[in-house]
Protein backbone atom coordinates (compact mmCIF):
# COMPACT_ATOMS: atom_id res chain seq x y z
CA UNK A 1 0.00 0.00 0.00
CA UNK A 2 0.95 3.63 -0.40
CA UNK A 3 0.92 6.01 2.55
CA UNK A 4 1.72 9.66 3.19
CA UNK A 5 3.30 11.20 6.26
CA UNK A 6 -0.16 12.36 7.31
CA UNK A 7 -1.82 8.96 6.92
CA UNK A 8 1.04 6.99 8.51
CA UNK A 9 0.05 7.84 12.08
CA UNK A 10 -3.52 6.59 11.65
CA UNK A 11 -2.25 3.48 9.89
CA UNK A 12 0.21 2.60 12.67
CA UNK A 13 -2.52 2.99 15.31
CA UNK A 14 -4.39 0.15 13.61
CA UNK A 15 -1.73 -2.26 12.37
CA UNK A 16 1.96 -2.93 11.81
CA UNK A 17 3.14 -4.37 8.50
CA UNK A 18 6.32 -6.46 8.05
CA UNK A 19 8.06 -3.91 5.81
CA UNK A 20 8.11 -0.14 5.35
CA UNK A 21 9.83 1.86 2.63
CA UNK A 22 10.25 5.58 3.38
CA UNK A 23 11.62 7.62 0.48
CA UNK A 24 12.17 11.32 -0.08
CA UNK A 25 14.63 14.18 0.26
CA UNK A 26 12.99 16.01 3.16
CA UNK A 27 15.07 14.94 6.20
CA UNK A 28 12.74 16.27 8.92
CA UNK A 29 9.57 14.59 7.65
CA UNK A 30 11.39 11.43 6.64
CA UNK A 31 13.03 11.18 10.06
CA UNK A 32 9.72 11.69 11.83
CA UNK A 33 8.07 8.99 9.72
CA UNK A 34 10.88 6.55 10.54
CA UNK A 35 10.64 7.43 14.24
CA UNK A 36 6.91 6.67 14.18
CA UNK A 37 7.54 3.22 12.66
CA UNK A 38 10.30 2.47 15.19
CA UNK A 39 8.11 3.52 18.13
CA UNK A 40 5.24 1.33 16.95
CA UNK A 41 7.64 -1.57 16.42
CA UNK A 42 9.00 -1.24 19.98
CA UNK A 43 5.46 -1.29 21.32
CA UNK A 44 4.86 -4.48 19.35
CA UNK A 45 7.88 -6.22 20.90
CA UNK A 46 10.64 -5.52 18.39
CA UNK A 47 13.22 -4.73 21.05
CA UNK A 48 16.39 -4.87 18.92
CA UNK A 49 17.45 -2.61 16.08
CA UNK A 50 20.16 -3.17 13.49
CA UNK A 51 21.17 -0.41 11.08
CA UNK A 52 22.85 -1.17 7.76
CA UNK A 53 24.32 1.63 5.64
CA UNK A 54 24.39 0.53 2.01
CA UNK A 55 27.27 2.19 0.17
CA UNK A 56 28.92 -0.66 -1.76
CA UNK A 57 27.94 -3.98 -3.35
CA UNK A 58 29.37 -6.07 -0.48
CA UNK A 59 26.97 -4.40 1.95
CA UNK A 60 24.07 -6.34 0.45
CA UNK A 61 25.76 -9.66 1.34
CA UNK A 62 26.24 -8.44 4.91
CA UNK A 63 22.57 -7.49 5.05
CA UNK A 64 21.48 -10.93 3.85
CA UNK A 65 23.75 -12.59 6.39
CA UNK A 66 22.41 -10.45 9.21
CA UNK A 67 18.83 -11.26 8.29
CA UNK A 68 19.60 -14.99 8.27
CA UNK A 69 21.22 -14.93 11.73
CA UNK A 70 18.83 -15.35 14.63
CA UNK A 71 19.17 -13.28 17.80
CA UNK A 72 20.94 -15.13 20.62
CA UNK A 73 18.09 -14.23 22.96
CA UNK A 74 15.30 -14.77 20.47
CA UNK A 75 14.38 -11.07 20.42
CA UNK A 76 12.41 -9.62 17.55
CA UNK A 77 14.28 -6.86 15.73
CA UNK A 78 13.97 -3.96 13.35
CA UNK A 79 16.29 -4.39 10.38
CA UNK A 80 16.93 -0.85 9.15
CA UNK A 81 18.39 -0.39 5.67
CA UNK A 82 19.72 3.09 4.81
CA UNK A 83 20.33 3.46 1.09
CA UNK A 84 22.61 6.18 -0.28
CA UNK A 85 21.11 5.72 -3.75
CA UNK A 86 17.55 5.15 -4.91
CA UNK A 87 18.84 2.56 -7.40
CA UNK A 88 20.32 -0.45 -5.57
CA UNK A 89 21.29 -2.32 -8.74
CA UNK A 90 20.46 -5.92 -9.62
CA UNK A 91 22.08 -7.48 -6.55
CA UNK A 92 20.59 -4.94 -4.16
CA UNK A 93 17.14 -5.14 -5.72
CA UNK A 94 17.18 -8.94 -5.50
CA UNK A 95 18.28 -8.80 -1.86
CA UNK A 96 15.49 -6.39 -0.94
CA UNK A 97 12.84 -8.45 -2.75
CA UNK A 98 14.00 -11.60 -0.94
CA UNK A 99 13.91 -9.90 2.47
CA UNK A 100 10.49 -8.34 1.86
CA UNK A 101 8.87 -11.48 0.49
CA UNK A 102 10.31 -13.63 3.30
CA UNK A 103 7.87 -11.93 5.71
CA UNK A 104 9.93 -13.16 8.66
CA UNK A 105 7.76 -12.64 11.77
CA UNK A 106 10.89 -11.94 13.85
CA UNK A 107 12.01 -9.07 11.60
CA UNK A 108 10.46 -5.74 10.70
CA UNK A 109 12.19 -4.32 7.63
CA UNK A 110 12.55 -0.53 7.51
CA UNK A 111 14.06 0.83 4.27
CA UNK A 112 15.11 4.48 4.09
CA UNK A 113 15.88 5.79 0.59
CA UNK A 114 16.27 9.09 -1.26
CA UNK A 115 13.48 10.31 -3.53
CA UNK A 116 12.57 7.68 -6.14
CA UNK A 117 12.34 8.85 -9.73
CA UNK A 118 9.85 7.39 -12.19
CA UNK A 119 12.13 4.52 -13.22
CA UNK A 120 12.97 3.59 -9.64
CA UNK A 121 9.29 3.58 -8.67
CA UNK A 122 8.67 0.73 -11.09
CA UNK A 123 11.47 -1.47 -9.72
CA UNK A 124 10.64 -4.94 -8.39
CA UNK A 125 11.75 -4.14 -4.86
CA UNK A 126 9.49 -1.08 -4.68
CA UNK A 127 6.52 -3.10 -5.96
CA UNK A 128 7.31 -5.80 -3.39
CA UNK A 129 7.36 -3.20 -0.62
CA UNK A 130 3.91 -1.98 -1.68
CA UNK A 131 2.51 -5.50 -1.97
CA UNK A 132 3.79 -6.89 1.33
CA UNK A 133 4.21 -3.69 3.31
CA UNK A 134 3.84 0.05 2.83
CA UNK A 135 5.61 2.74 0.86
CA UNK A 136 5.65 6.18 2.48
CA UNK A 137 6.51 8.92 -0.01
CA UNK A 138 7.87 12.01 1.70
CA UNK A 139 7.31 15.23 -0.22
CA UNK A 140 8.53 18.74 0.65
CA UNK A 141 5.85 21.10 1.90
CA UNK A 142 4.66 23.35 -0.94
CA UNK A 143 5.26 27.08 -0.42
CA UNK A 144 1.48 27.56 -0.66
CA UNK A 145 0.96 25.16 2.25
CA UNK A 146 3.95 26.13 4.38
CA UNK A 147 2.01 28.63 6.52
CA UNK A 148 -0.61 25.99 7.29
CA UNK A 149 2.16 23.49 8.16
CA UNK A 150 3.77 26.04 10.50
CA UNK A 151 0.43 26.81 12.13
CA UNK A 152 -0.11 23.10 12.85
CA UNK A 153 3.40 22.82 14.29
CA UNK A 154 2.74 25.81 16.51
CA UNK A 155 -0.43 24.17 17.78
CA UNK A 156 1.46 21.00 18.71
CA UNK A 157 4.10 23.04 20.53
CA UNK A 158 1.49 25.09 22.41
CA UNK A 159 2.33 28.31 20.57
CA UNK A 160 -0.12 30.91 19.31
CA UNK A 161 1.12 32.71 16.21
CA UNK A 162 -0.67 35.42 14.27
CA UNK A 163 -0.91 35.43 10.47
CA UNK A 164 1.87 37.99 9.97
CA UNK A 165 4.37 36.06 12.07
CA UNK A 166 3.61 32.84 10.20
CA UNK A 167 4.06 34.53 6.81
CA UNK A 168 7.39 35.97 7.93
CA UNK A 169 8.56 32.65 9.36
CA UNK A 170 7.58 30.89 6.12
CA UNK A 171 9.58 33.40 4.06
CA UNK A 172 12.66 32.92 6.24
CA UNK A 173 12.60 29.11 6.30
CA UNK A 174 11.14 28.11 2.92
CA UNK A 175 12.77 24.97 1.59
CA UNK A 176 14.30 24.14 4.96
CA UNK A 177 11.76 22.42 7.22
CA UNK A 178 14.44 21.36 9.67
CA UNK A 179 15.36 25.00 10.24
CA UNK A 180 11.66 25.87 10.59
CA UNK A 181 11.22 23.18 13.25
CA UNK A 182 14.31 24.38 15.12
CA UNK A 183 13.16 28.00 15.02
CA UNK A 184 9.74 27.04 16.40
CA UNK A 185 11.40 25.12 19.21
CA UNK A 186 13.48 28.21 19.98
CA UNK A 187 10.43 30.47 19.88
CA UNK A 188 8.76 28.17 22.38
CA UNK A 189 11.44 29.21 24.86
CA UNK A 190 11.66 32.87 23.88
CA UNK A 191 8.07 33.90 23.21
CA UNK A 192 6.38 35.40 26.29
CA UNK A 193 3.16 33.61 27.24
CA UNK A 194 3.61 31.39 24.13
CA UNK A 195 2.49 34.31 21.93
CA UNK A 196 4.44 34.62 18.68
CA UNK A 197 4.32 37.93 16.84
CA UNK A 198 6.05 39.25 13.76
CA UNK A 199 8.35 41.28 15.99
CA UNK A 200 9.36 38.13 17.86
CA UNK A 201 10.18 36.40 14.58
CA UNK A 202 12.20 39.35 13.27
CA UNK A 203 14.24 39.46 16.47
CA UNK A 204 15.02 35.77 16.78
CA UNK A 205 14.66 33.92 13.46
CA UNK A 206 17.52 34.00 10.98
CA UNK A 207 16.89 33.75 7.26
CA UNK A 208 17.40 30.01 6.72
CA UNK A 209 15.50 29.66 3.45
CA UNK A 210 17.09 27.15 1.09
CA UNK A 211 16.33 26.85 -2.60
CA UNK A 212 17.30 24.76 -5.60
CA UNK A 213 17.12 25.29 -9.34
CA UNK A 214 14.00 23.14 -9.64
CA UNK A 215 12.13 25.54 -7.37
CA UNK A 216 13.30 28.38 -9.61
CA UNK A 217 11.78 26.75 -12.68
CA UNK A 218 8.57 25.99 -10.82
CA UNK A 219 8.20 29.59 -9.61
CA UNK A 220 8.79 30.95 -13.11
CA UNK A 221 6.20 28.65 -14.66
CA UNK A 222 3.69 29.66 -11.99
CA UNK A 223 4.35 33.33 -12.77
CA UNK A 224 5.50 34.08 -9.21
CA UNK A 225 7.87 36.95 -9.99
CA UNK A 226 8.79 37.97 -6.44
CA UNK A 227 9.43 34.39 -5.38
CA UNK A 228 11.42 33.59 -8.52
CA UNK A 229 13.69 36.60 -7.97
CA UNK A 230 14.09 35.71 -4.29
CA UNK A 231 15.07 32.14 -5.20
CA UNK A 232 17.52 33.45 -7.79
CA UNK A 233 19.12 35.75 -5.22
CA UNK A 234 19.32 32.85 -2.76
CA UNK A 235 20.99 30.60 -5.33
CA UNK A 236 23.54 33.31 -6.07
CA UNK A 237 24.27 33.80 -2.36
CA UNK A 238 24.73 30.05 -1.88
CA UNK A 239 27.34 29.92 -4.64
CA UNK A 240 25.24 28.07 -7.21
CA UNK A 241 26.73 28.12 -10.70
CA UNK A 242 24.97 30.57 -13.00
CA UNK A 243 24.93 27.81 -15.61
CA UNK A 244 22.55 25.76 -13.47
CA UNK A 245 20.21 28.72 -12.99
CA UNK A 246 20.21 29.31 -16.74
CA UNK A 247 19.45 25.61 -17.31
CA UNK A 248 16.38 25.88 -15.04
CA UNK A 249 15.13 28.99 -16.83
CA UNK A 250 15.69 27.61 -20.33
CA UNK A 251 13.90 24.45 -19.31
CA UNK A 252 10.97 26.60 -18.13
CA UNK A 253 11.13 28.40 -21.47
CA UNK A 254 10.82 25.09 -23.32
CA UNK A 255 7.88 24.11 -21.12
CA UNK A 256 6.19 27.43 -21.90
CA UNK A 257 6.74 26.87 -25.61
CA UNK A 258 5.31 23.36 -25.33
CA UNK A 259 2.24 24.75 -23.56
CA UNK A 260 1.75 27.35 -26.30
CA UNK A 261 2.08 24.75 -29.06
CA UNK A 262 -0.05 22.16 -27.28
CA UNK A 263 2.84 19.67 -27.12
CA UNK A 264 3.30 19.63 -23.34
CA UNK A 265 3.72 16.17 -21.87
CA UNK A 266 2.44 14.94 -18.50
CA UNK A 267 3.93 16.78 -15.48
CA UNK A 268 6.66 15.02 -13.52
CA UNK A 269 5.00 15.82 -10.17
CA UNK A 270 1.85 17.42 -8.87
CA UNK A 271 3.40 20.80 -8.05
CA UNK A 272 4.84 21.06 -11.54
CA UNK A 273 1.40 20.28 -12.95
CA UNK A 274 -0.10 23.25 -11.06
CA UNK A 275 2.71 25.52 -12.27
CA UNK A 276 2.26 24.36 -15.87
CA UNK A 277 -1.45 25.11 -15.64
CA UNK A 278 -0.60 28.71 -14.76
CA UNK A 279 2.00 28.86 -17.53
CA UNK A 280 -0.47 27.63 -20.15
CA UNK A 281 -2.71 30.66 -19.53
CA UNK A 282 -0.05 33.20 -20.53
CA UNK A 283 1.99 31.08 -22.97
CA UNK A 284 0.11 32.18 -26.16
CA UNK A 285 1.17 35.80 -25.66
CA UNK A 286 4.79 35.20 -24.72
CA UNK A 287 7.56 36.73 -26.94
CA UNK A 288 9.49 33.50 -27.39
CA UNK A 289 12.02 34.91 -29.87
CA UNK A 290 12.99 37.68 -27.44
CA UNK A 291 13.14 35.23 -24.54
CA UNK A 292 15.43 32.91 -26.48
CA UNK A 293 17.58 35.92 -27.39
CA UNK A 294 17.94 36.92 -23.74
CA UNK A 295 18.79 33.34 -22.70
CA UNK A 296 21.49 33.24 -25.41
CA UNK A 297 22.84 36.55 -24.11
CA UNK A 298 23.14 35.12 -20.58
CA UNK A 299 24.98 32.11 -21.98
CA UNK A 300 27.51 34.38 -23.72
CA UNK A 301 28.01 36.35 -20.48
CA UNK A 302 28.65 33.18 -18.50
CA UNK A 303 31.23 32.06 -21.08
CA UNK A 304 32.92 35.48 -21.03
CA UNK A 305 32.16 36.26 -24.66
CA UNK A 306 30.42 39.53 -23.81
CA UNK A 307 30.71 41.88 -20.85
CA UNK A 308 27.94 41.95 -18.25
CA UNK A 309 26.62 40.49 -15.03
CA UNK A 310 25.04 37.14 -15.87
CA UNK A 311 23.02 37.08 -12.64
CA UNK A 312 21.45 40.46 -13.38
CA UNK A 313 20.50 39.21 -16.82
CA UNK A 314 19.12 36.02 -15.31
CA UNK A 315 16.87 38.14 -13.09
CA UNK A 316 15.57 39.96 -16.18
CA UNK A 317 14.97 36.65 -17.93
CA UNK A 318 13.10 35.28 -14.90
CA UNK A 319 10.87 38.37 -14.81
CA UNK A 320 10.21 38.03 -18.54
CA UNK A 321 9.25 34.37 -18.15
CA UNK A 322 6.88 35.26 -15.33
CA UNK A 323 5.10 37.63 -17.69
CA UNK A 324 6.41 40.82 -16.05
CA UNK A 325 9.23 42.04 -18.32
CA UNK A 326 11.48 44.60 -16.70
CA UNK A 327 13.47 45.66 -19.77
CA UNK A 328 13.30 44.95 -23.48
CA UNK A 329 15.90 42.47 -24.61
CA UNK A 330 18.61 43.95 -26.78
CA UNK A 331 20.86 42.14 -29.20
CA UNK A 332 24.53 41.95 -28.26
HUWO-V719094 format. One record per residue. N is the residue number from 1. RES is the residue in one letter. OMEGA is omega in degrees with one decimal (NA if undefined). Layout:
n = {N N}
res = {RES RES}
omega = {OMEGA OMEGA}
This chain:
n = {1 2 3 4 5 6 7 8 9 10 11 12 13 14 15 16 17 18 19 20 21 22 23 24 25 26 27 28 29 30 31 32 33 34 35 36 37 38 39 40 41 42 43 44 45 46 47 48 49 50 51 52 53 54 55 56 57 58 59 60 61 62 63 64 65 66 67 68 69 70 71 72 73 74 75 76 77 78 79 80 81 82 83 84 85 86 87 88 89 90 91 92 93 94 95 96 97 98 99 100 101 102 103 104 105 106 107 108 109 110 111 112 113 114 115 116 117 118 119 120 121 122 123 124 125 126 127 128 129 130 131 132 133 134 135 136 137 138 139 140 141 142 143 144 145 146 147 148 149 150 151 152 153 154 155 156 157 158 159 160 161 162 163 164 165 166 167 168 169 170 171 172 173 174 175 176 177 178 179 180 181 182 183 184 185 186 187 188 189 190 191 192 193 194 195 196 197 198 199 200 201 202 203 204 205 206 207 208 209 210 211 212 213 214 215 216 217 218 219 220 221 222 223 224 225 226 227 228 229 230 231 232 233 234 235 236 237 238 239 240 241 242 243 244 245 246 247 248 249 250 251 252 253 254 255 256 257 258 259 260 261 262 263 264 265 266 267 268 269 270 271 272 273 274 275 276 277 278 279 280 281 282 283 284 285 286 287 288 289 290 291 292 293 294 295 296 297 298 299 300 301 302 303 304 305 306 307 308 309 310 311 312 313 314 315 316 317 318 319 320 321 322 323 324 325 326 327 328 329 330 331 332}
res = {X X X X X X X X X X X X X X X X X X X X X X X X X X X X X X X X X X X X X X X X X X X X X X X X X X X X X X X X X X X X X X X X X X X X X X X X X X X X X X X X X X X X X X X X X X X X X X X X X X X X X X X X X X X X X X X X X X X X X X X X X X X X X X X X X X X X X X X X X X X X X X X X X X X X X X X X X X X X X X X X X X X X X X X X X X X X X X X X X X X X X X X X X X X X X X X X X X X X X X X X X X X X X X X X X X X X X X X X X X X X X X X X X X X X X X X X X X X X X X X X X X X X X X X X X X X X X X X X X X X X X X X X X X X X X X X X X X X X X X X X X X X X X X X X X X X X X X X X X X X X X X X X X X X X X X X X X X X X X X X X X X X X X X X X X X X X}
omega = {176.1 178.3 171.7 176.4 -179.0 -177.0 -176.9 -177.4 179.1 178.5 -176.5 177.3 -177.6 -175.0 176.9 -178.7 -177.2 -177.9 176.9 173.8 178.0 -176.2 178.2 -176.9 177.4 -170.3 -178.3 -177.0 177.8 178.4 178.5 177.4 178.4 177.9 -179.8 178.5 -179.8 -179.4 178.8 178.7 177.6 179.1 -179.4 175.6 176.3 -169.5 179.3 177.9 176.2 -179.1 178.9 176.7 -176.7 -179.3 179.9 -173.9 -177.4 -179.7 179.5 177.5 177.9 178.6 177.8 -179.3 179.1 179.7 -178.4 -178.9 177.8 177.0 179.9 -176.9 177.4 -179.0 173.8 -172.8 172.2 177.1 -173.5 -177.2 -180.0 -174.9 177.5 179.6 178.4 179.9 -174.1 -177.1 -176.2 -178.1 -179.8 178.7 179.1 179.0 -179.8 178.3 -179.6 -179.6 -178.5 -175.9 178.4 178.8 -179.9 -177.4 179.9 -175.8 167.3 -176.8 178.5 -176.8 178.5 -174.6 172.9 179.4 -179.4 176.3 -173.7 179.4 -178.5 -179.1 179.4 -178.8 -177.7 -176.1 176.7 177.3 178.4 178.2 179.0 -177.1 -175.0 -179.0 -179.3 176.7 179.8 176.9 -178.2 -180.0 173.0 177.5 179.1 176.4 -179.3 -177.0 -174.9 178.8 178.6 178.7 179.3 179.2 179.1 177.4 177.2 -179.3 -179.6 -179.6 -179.7 179.3 173.8 -176.6 178.7 -174.3 -178.1 -179.7 179.3 177.7 180.0 178.4 178.2 -179.7 -176.1 -177.1 -177.8 -179.9 -176.6 -176.0 178.7 176.8 179.1 179.2 -179.8 179.5 177.5 177.3 178.2 178.7 178.0 179.5 -173.0 -172.8 178.4 178.6 177.7 178.8 -179.7 178.1 178.1 178.9 177.4 -179.5 179.7 -175.6 -170.0 -173.8 176.5 176.6 -176.5 -179.4 -178.9 -175.2 171.4 -174.2 178.1 176.2 177.1 179.0 179.2 -179.3 -180.0 179.2 -179.0 -179.9 -178.2 -172.0 -177.2 -179.3 179.6 179.9 177.7 177.7 -179.3 177.9 178.0 178.2 178.9 -179.2 -179.0 177.7 177.7 178.1 178.2 179.0 180.0 177.6 177.8 177.7 -179.4 -177.9 177.9 174.7 176.0 177.5 177.5 178.9 176.6 178.8 178.5 177.9 -179.2 -177.4 180.0 -177.1 -177.7 177.5 179.5 -179.5 -179.6 178.3 -171.9 -179.1 178.0 178.1 178.3 178.9 178.9 177.8 176.1 -179.1 -177.1 -178.1 -176.9 -176.9 -176.4 -177.4 -175.7 178.1 -170.6 179.1 179.2 179.1 178.1 178.1 179.4 178.3 177.8 178.5 177.4 -179.2 179.2 177.3 -179.2 -177.9 177.3 -178.0 174.0 -178.1 177.0 178.3 -176.4 -178.2 176.0 179.5 174.9 177.6 177.5 178.9 178.9 178.7 177.3 -178.5 178.5 -179.8 178.4 -176.6 -179.8 179.3 176.7 179.1 178.3 179.5 178.2 NA}
